[in-house]
Amino acid sequence: MAVLLSMVGILIYVTWRFEFKYSLGGVMALFHDVLITLGFFSILNREISIQVVAAILTLVGYSI
């Protein structure tokens, strides 16, 4: 839930700062990065702990 809320916040900020088409492309790329990371955790059958959630939020923050 925190990752989705952060992506919505980034979408709103980038839309306000630049243009909607750029924000949509940026958030789609972020979603792609998070989806691949969570896919690796799923394939490797790893537990998603609070540290992993913090790492994914960091990934979202640095990817934009």
C-alpha positions as CSV (number, residue, x, y, z in Angstrom):
1,M,0.0,0.0,0.0
2,A,2.9,2.4,0.8
3,V,4.5,1.8,-2.6
4,L,1.2,2.5,-4.4
5,L,0.7,5.7,-2.4
6,S,4.2,6.8,-3.1
7,M,3.7,6.2,-6.8
8,V,0.5,8.3,-6.8
9,G,2.3,11.1,-4.9
10,I,5.1,11.0,-7.5
11,L,2.5,11.0,-10.3
12,I,0.9,14.1,-8.8
13,Y,4.2,15.9,-8.2
14,V,5.6,15.2,-11.7
15,T,2.3,16.2,-13.3
16,W,2.4,19.5,-11.4
17,R,6.1,20.1,-12.1
18,F,6.2,19.0,-15.7
19,E,3.5,17.5,-17.9
20,F,1.1,14.6,-17.5
21,K,2.6,12.6,-20.3
22,Y,6.0,12.7,-18.7
23,S,4.6,11.8,-15.3
24,L,2.7,8.9,-16.7
25,G,5.8,7.5,-18.4
26,G,7.8,8.0,-15.3
27,V,5.3,6.2,-13.0
28,M,5.0,3.4,-15.6
29,A,8.8,2.9,-15.5
30,L,8.6,2.9,-11.7
31,F,5.9,0.3,-11.7
32,H,8.0,-1.8,-14.0
33,D,11.0,-1.6,-11.7
34,V,8.9,-2.5,-8.6
35,L,7.2,-5.3,-10.5
36,I,10.5,-6.9,-11.5
37,T,11.9,-6.6,-8.0
38,L,8.8,-8.2,-6.5
39,G,8.9,-10.9,-9.2
40,F,12.4,-11.9,-8.2
41,F,11.2,-12.2,-4.6
42,S,8.3,-14.3,-5.7
43,I,10.5,-16.6,-7.9
44,L,13.1,-17.0,-5.1
45,N,10.3,-17.6,-2.5
46,R,11.7,-14.9,-0.2
47,E,9.8,-13.2,2.6
48,I,8.9,-9.5,2.1
49,S,9.8,-8.0,5.4
50,I,9.7,-4.3,6.5
51,Q,13.3,-3.9,5.4
52,V,12.3,-5.1,1.9
53,V,9.4,-2.6,1.8
54,A,11.9,0.2,2.8
55,A,14.2,-1.0,0.0
56,I,11.4,-0.9,-2.5
57,L,10.4,2.6,-1.4
58,T,14.0,3.6,-1.8
59,L,14.0,2.1,-5.3
60,V,10.9,4.1,-6.2
61,G,12.5,7.3,-4.9
62,Y,15.8,6.9,-6.7
63,S,14.3,5.6,-10.0
64,I,12.4,8.7,-10.8
